[in-house]
């Protein structure tokens, strides 16, 4: 029996990061991380995106809630890297401010 590995889950999250919301006909699968880049943290958009990620990528539902995190790192001169961490493994989403 084939098992899902950590690398498989990383690939699933990378696919989710590359897919725009409603990129698949009839499905809201995908992300809109650009929407949270310029919004205040108090809006809880990051938490909403993590909840959407868990909903879209069913394999993440087997992990504890604390195993999936998101944080931002500013990189000069005008970039922000959003890092989605799944079970200690970081997956980077980079965009211009």
N, C-alpha and C positions, 0 to 999 in steps of 0.2 A: 504494500500500500504506500503510495506517495504521500509525503507530508509537506505541509507548507512551511518553508524556512523563513528566517529573518530576511534573507535577500529577496524572496518572493514578495514579502510584505513591503519592503522598500520599493520594489518595482511597481506594486499596486499604488502606493502613495505617489510615486513619481508620475504615473499615468494620470492619477487624479489631479495633480498639480498642472499637468499639461492640458487638461481638458477644460474648456470654458463651460460655465453653467449652461444647460440646455444645448450643449454641443451634440448630443444624441437626440434624435427626434423622439419626442414624447417622454423624455427623461430629464430631470433636473440634476443629473449626475455632473460633477465637476465643481470647480471652485471659482470664486470671485475675490481672490486675495487682494487684487489691486484696490478694491473698494475699502479695505481696512487700512491701507498705507497712510492715508491722510486724515483719518478720523481719530478723535481722542480715545484713549484706552477705556475710558469710562463707558463707552458705548457697548462694551462687551461683544464687539464683533468678532474678536479672535476666538472667544468661547463658542460663539455661534458657528464659526467656520470649523472648529474642531468637532463640534457635535455633528455637523454636516459630513465631515470626513468620516467619522465613525459610522454614520448612517450609510454613506455611499460605499465604503470599503468594509464589507461585512466581517472580514478576518480580524479587524481591529476590535470588534465587539467582544472577542474572546479575551482581550487584554484588560487589566484593571484601568480605570479612568486616569490614574496618575501616570500611566505608561505612555500617554500621548500628550505632548506639550508643543507650544508654539512660542517663539520669541523672536525679536528683531535685533539685528546688529547693523549699525550704520557704518558704511565703508566710504571713505573719501573718494572723490569729491561730492558725489551726488547719488549714491546708491544706498539701498537698504536691502539687506538679506534677511528674509524671513526663514527661520529654521524650524522645520517641523521635526520634532524628536519623537521617535517611536522606539520604545524599549531601549533607550540609551543610544540609538543610532540617529544621527542628524541627516536630514534631507533638506537641501537648500533651495529656496525659491528666491531669485534675485530680480529686482526691478529698479528702474530709475525713479527717483522722487518726483 
